[in-house]
């Protein structure tokens, strides 16, 4: 259809967004328990559209992928650095097992089917979706001392093997990590992601937009003074031992009077009492009957995050802080505290560190008094700090340009590894310094989803036509060998992960497995299924290792085939 080809030639971005729309539409359909998903669907549609000869610039692919992988790193930076150590041994073994099983699979199949060194290396690069193998294998072929035309032929075969197998390399990883693994474990990614998130939150409930508890922890009630007549406000507040309460407003004979701990209450006064449910409920016997709110008794309360930086609080235990700050805490209710995005278990011996974030509830005046001594208030914002994140991407891409040579083998993070490392580092820094580097969660999600799906679409548009043409010319043998190279190492690593490394949480397991194969499209689908960032930490560790381990396969495949 020349008409469609002409449209795509004049505006290739139409093909990109058409593949995204069509792919996510196809990805919604379920076949039993199997669902293609938006990323795999976009790849499939992109391959179909590539038959119209779409030409799209490599720079678009690089930008989209950098945005995706930086957003992933930024989101998981604080958790990633805390997870490093002995607890990361499983991820290290996982990445090593997949690289070794991938190498053995390629070598065995190359010898069985008589593949030359170029085709074998290309199939390794495409089947394992590690483009860097093309470079390391091509460099190794040059050093074999062959005739120039033979060297050129083998290097061309690297590209052919890569083009034919790369698309299923991406698609097959999605099948194994997103569909086969949950079936094998007999649990869903979403269920285990929610379970892991709940454990990290230490029992706290996270509500989705529009949700709220039917029994809120903090409540306000209006009481008419009867039994409490003659008591001072400070005495009344101290008399409640079942939960913290605060008298926020007093109305006497239809007029508001100043609230002071020494104010003596009179019969008929109306009191607005705010506090924890356990303390407010049942105050009738202590104060007097509960009544409907009267004009002027309304009060706006606010929930704010405060960054702990005050010297009198840093390095102190919770018990010491509470005993020293009775006046400061009046009218303020501590809801939770987090450190690097992880919820703290607030016990008496818990030590508060600089950079911890406390979530407090109270009237604006009280919160301002608190923030003046504890640290700055973190006001929610829908603005992204482009200075911070622009520098983060620059730092990551510059790191990706660095090359370390081990003998004749060049080792490099590449743009993806560099952007991931920068995202992790800048995310960690943001977790320690919450006043800089803001990126709303909606913005992070957009960068992650659009970056990954767009990257996959560009790959399909660029290589789909060549892959289909090569299969038509040379038969499907190379493609089928690539299918085995894609599936078998993943399945073997999955078995090792389950029965040797003892992975139990499917979401964490899926993240580690996709990272060990540097399977970004599969990881994107895993995040979509999980609905939170639980799989990200294990993915980040294995992905960083896979970039090194799988890159080394190029010279090894050339040497042993």
N, C-alpha and C positions, 0 to 999 in steps of 0.2 A: 504494500500500500504506500505508494510514493507520497501521497498527501500527508499521512501520519509521519513518515520519515522526515518530510520537509519541516513539519511543526517541531519535531524533536531536534532537528539540526539547527533551527533558528532559536529555539528556547529549550535546551536540555533539562533545565530545572523543572519543566512541566513533567517530564518523565520521572524525575526524582519524587515529586510530591504525589504524582499519580500512583507510583509504586508504594509509597507510604500509605495512602488512603486505601488502595486495593488490598495491600498486604494485611493491614490491621482488620479490614473487613473479613477477609478469608480466615485470619487467625482466630476469629471469634467462634467459628464452628467447631463443635465437638463431635468426635467419632468414638462413642463409648467413653473411655477415660482418656483418650488421646485428644489433645488440642494442639494445633500447629503453633498458635501464638503469633503476636504481631510482628516480631522480628523475623522469624522464619518465613512467615507469610510475605513480608516485604521483600525478602531475598528471592522467593519464588517468583513473585510478580516482576521483579527487576530483571531476572533472567529472561522472562518472556518478552519484556519490553526491549531488552538488549538486541533482539533479533531484528529490530528496525534500524540498527546501526547507530545507536545513541553514543555520542562522544561527550564525555564529561571530564572536567579537569581534575588532576590528581590533588590539587590544592584543596578542593572542597572536601575530599575524603580525609585529608590530613587534619583540617580544621575541625571537622565533625568528630573525628576519633579523639583528638586532643581534648575537646570539650567534655566528651563522655567520660573518659578515663580520669580527667582531673576532678570532675564532679564526684565520681565514685571515691577517689582518694580523699577529697576534702570532707566528705560525709563520714568517713570511717577513720580519719586520722587519729583522734584521741584514743579510740578503742584499740587501734592497730598497735600503737607503741606500747600500750599497757600489756598487750598480749604477747609481746616478744619475750623470749626466754625459753626455759625448759618446756613450757606448755606448747611451744611451736614445733616440737620435734615431729609430731604427726604430720604437719604440713610439709616439712622438709622431706620426710620419707615419701609422702604422697607424690611430690613433684619428681623425686628421683625414680620412683617406680614407674611412673608414666613415661618418662624419657627413656629409660632402659627398655621397657616393654615395646615402646614405639620403635626404637632402634632395631631390636631383635626381629620384630614383625616385618619391617622393611627388608632387612637382610635376607631372611628366610624366603619371603615371597620373590625377591629379586633373583635368587638362585633357582627357585622352583620354576619360574616363568622365563628365565633367561634375560632379564632386563639389564640394559647397560647402566653404567654408573650415573649417567645424566638423567635417565628416566626414573631410576630408583631415588635419586636425590630430589627430583621434582615432585614425585609422589609423596615423599616424606614431608616436603615443604607444604604441599597442598592438603594432604590427608591429616596433617597435624596442625594446619593453619598457622605455621610459623614462617612468615615470608623471609626472615633473616637467613633461613637455610639456603635460599637461592644464592645469596651472596657468598656465604662461607663454602658452599659446595662448588660454586663457580671458581672461586679462588683456589680451592684444592685441586680441581681439574686442571687448571693452568700449570700447576706444579708437577703434573704427572710426566712431563717430558714427551708428550705425544706430538704428532704432526699438527700443524696449525689448523688444517681443515678438519681433522678428527676432534681436536679440542673444541672448535667452533660447533661441530655437530653435537657433541655431548652437552655443551652449554645450552644449545637450542633445545635439546631434549629436556633439560631441567625446566625450562619455561613451559614446554608442552605438558609435562607431567603435572606441573603446578596448576596450570589453567584448567585441566580436565578434572582434577581432584579437589580443588580448593572449595568449590561451592558446596559439595556434599560434606567436606570437612567441617564447614560451619553448621550445616543442617544436621549432620549426624550427631554432633556434640549436643545439640539441642534435644534430639530424640533421647539420647542416653541420660543426660543430666536432668532434664525437665520431666521426662515421661517414664523412662525405664527405672531410674533410681528410686522414685517414690513407690513404684510398683514392687520393686525388689525389697524395699524396706517396709512395705505395707503401711506407710503413713504418708501424709501429704506434706509438702514443703510449707504451706501456709500454717498448718496446725503446729508444726515444730518451731516455726519462726515466731509465732505468737507465744508459745511456751517459753522459748529462750528469752524473748523480750520481757515477759512477765517476771522471770527469774532475775533479770538485770534490774528491773524496776522495784524489786523487793516487795512484791505484792501490791504496788500502787496500780490503780486502774487508769489507763489512758483513754480518753473519750475522743471519738471522731467529731468533726465539725457538726454542730447541731445536736450533739448528745450531751446529756447532763444527768447527774445522779438524782434519783427521786428522793434520796435521803442525804442531802449535802452535809458535809462535816461542819461547816460554819453556818450559823443561822442567826436571825434577829427576831426578837419578840418584844411586844409592848406590854408592860405590867402597870397596874394601878396600885400604888403603895397602900398597904394596910398593915400587915404584920411587921414590915420593916420601918414603920414610922419611928423616928427618933434616932435611927442608925445613921452613921456617916457612910458616904459612898465607898470610901476605902475599906471600911469594916465589912460592908456587904460583899464587895468583890473578894475579899480575903476569906469570907465565911464559906464560899463555894469550893469544895475540895474535889468534886467529881469531874471538873473540867474548867479551863480558863474562861472567865467572862469579863466583859467590860461594860460599864454604864456609859453610853456614848451621848445620850441626851436626856435632859430633865425638863418637863413642862409643868409649871405650877400656875394654877388659876388661868390657864389659857396662854401663858407666856413662857418662852424658853428662858431658863436661868443658866448661868455659867456652871459647867461641870468641873468640880474640884474634889479631890479625895476627902477634904474636910467638910464638904457640904452635908448638913444634916437634912435627912429626908422628912417630909411631912405627909400626913395622911391625905390621900387624894392626888398626890403627885403622879405623873405619868413618866415611866422610865423606858427608854429604848435600850434594851440589853442585847449586846452582840457577843457571841462566843461559840465555843465548841458545843455541838449538840448535847454531849453528855452532861455539860454544865448548865445549859439553858433550859432543857426540858425538865419540868418538875419544880420550877422556882416559885410556883404559886404559894406553897406553904411558907417559903422564906420571905417573899416580898408581898404578895397579894394576888388577886385574880388577874389572869391574862385578859387583855382587851384588844379591840380593833385599833389599828393605827389612827392617830389623830393628825389634823393638819399641822405641818411644821415638824413632824417627827421623822420624816423621811431622811435617809442618809445614804450617800453614795460611798460604796467601799470599792477598793481596787486591789487587784492581785498583780504584783510586780516581782521581777527577778532582780536581785541585788548582788553585785560582784563583791566578794569579801576581799578587802585590801587594808582595812584599819589595823594598825600595829597591835592594838589591845586585844584583837580577836585572833590574829594569825598565830598558829602554833599552840593554841589553847584547846583544852578539851571542852566538850559541850557542857559538862557539869560546871566547869569553872566559869564559862561565859554566862550561863544562866544565873549563877550566884552573884555575879558582879554587875549585871545589867537589868535589874528588876525594873527600875524606872524607865529605861530605854525600851523595854519590851511591852510596856503598858499599851493596850489597844492594838497590838500587833500579833498576828498569829502565823507561826512558822508552818508552812505546808510541806516543804520538802527541801532537800539540798542535793546538789549534784557536783560531781568532780569529773571534768572532761566528758560530760554527757552521760555519765553513769551515776545512778542514784546512790546516795550514801545511806547507810543504816545508822540513824542518829541515836547512838547509845551514849551514856554518860562519859565513856572513855574514848569516844570518837574525837580525833584531833582535826580541827578545822585548819585548812591550808590556804595560802594565798591563791586566788583564782577560783576557789569554790564559789558556786552560785547558789544562793538561798532564795526560795520562792516564799514570799510573805503576803499576808492579806491584812488590810486595814484601811482606815480613812487616809486621805491624801496627806493631811497634816502630820499624822503619825509616821507615815512612810518617809516623808521628807526628813523628819527628825532622825529616823533610823539610818537612812542613806547618808546623811551628813557625817555619821561616825563610822558606819560599817564599810561603806564603799559606794561607788556610783550605781545608780539605777539603770538597768538595761531596758530601755523603752522599746517595745516591739516596733519593727519598721519593715516596710515592704520594699525598701531600697537596697540595692546590691552595691557593695563597696568595690567598684570596678578598678580602683587604684590597686587595692590589695590583690585582687584575683588576676588582674592583668599582669602584675609583676610575678604572680605565682606561675602563670602559664609560660611567661618568658623564661623564668628560671628553669622550669621543667623541660622546655624545648631545647634550651641551651645545654642542659645536662644530657639530653638525648643525642647531642652531636659529638660528645666525647667518646673516644675509641681507645680501649685498652687491648694491646696485642699480647697474646700468650703464644709465643712462638710465631707461627704464621696465621694463627686464628684470631681474627678481630672480634673483640667482645664489646658490645655497646648496649646501652639501655634502649636506644631508639626513641622516637618521639613518644610512643605509648608508654614505655617504661619511665621515661623522664617525667612526663606529665603526671603519671600515677605517683611517683615519688614526691613530686612537688605538691600534689594535692594532699598527700598524707602529711607532709611536713607543715604546710600552711593550715591544714585542718587541725593539726595538733596545736599550732601556735594560736589559732583562733580559740581553741578550747581553754587555753591558759590566759588569753587576753581578749575577753568577750566584747570589749569596746571597739575593736577593729575587725574588719573582715566579714561583715555581715553578708549573708546570702540566705534569703528566705527559703524555706523548704520547698515551696512551689517552684522557685527558680532552679534549685538544685535538681528537682525531678524533671523539669523541662530540659535542662542541659543533658542530663543522663539519658532520657528517653529519645529525644530528638537526635542527639549525637550518635548514639549506638545505631538506631534504626536507619538514620541517614547514611552512616558509614557503610552499613551492610548493603543498602540499596546501590550506592556508588560502586561497590565491589561487584555486585551482580550486573550492573549496567556495563561495567568495563570489561569483565571477563566472560560473561554469559555467552555471547555470540561465538567467541573463540572456542570455548569449552564444547558447545554443541557441535560446532564445525569439526573439531578434532575427533570427537566421539563418532561422528558420521563417517569420517575418513578411515579411522584406525580401528573401528569396532569398539566394543564396550569393555574390552579386557582391562585397559588402563583404569577406566572408571571403577570397575568392580574391585580391582586390586586396591584402589584408593579407599573404597568402602571398607574393606577389611582393615586397612591401616588406620582408618578413623575409629572404627567400632571396637576392635579387639583390644588395643591398649587401654581404652577407657573402661571396658568391662573387666579386664584383669586388675586394673587399679581400683575399681569399685569393689571387687572381691577382697583385695588386700585391705582396703580401707575399712570394710565391714568386719572381717574376721580376724585380721592381724592388728590393725590400728584401733579397732573398736569404736569407730564413729557410730554414734547413736542418734544424734539430732540430724534429721534429713536436710534441714536448711543449711546448717553449717557444713555438712558433708557435701552437698551439692555445690556450695561456694568453693570449697577446697578442690573438688574434682574438676570443675570448669576452669579454675585458675591454673591447675597443674597442666592443663592442655592449652593454656592461654586462649581459651574459647570465650571471647568477649560476647558474641551474640547469645550463647547459651547462658552466660552470666546475666545478661540483660533480662532474659526470660525468667531466670530464677528470682531476680529482684522483683519482677512484676508479680510472680506467684507468691513470694514471701510477704510483700506489702510493707516491709520494713528493711532496715539495713543489717539484719543479723548475719546473712551470708557474706557480707563484705569483708570482714576481717580475715577469715580463712582464705577467701579468694585473693586478697591483696598479698598475702605471704606466698602462696603457691604460684601466683602469677609472676611475681618478681623473680622467683627461682626458675620458673619455666622459661622465662626470657633468656636465661643463661644456659640452662640444661639443653633445651631444644635447639638453640643456636649452634651448640657444639656438635649436633648430630650431622650437620652437613659434611665436614671432613671425615667423620667416622663412617658414614654411608659410602662415601667415595672410596675409602680405604678398604672396606670389607666386602664390597660387591664386585 
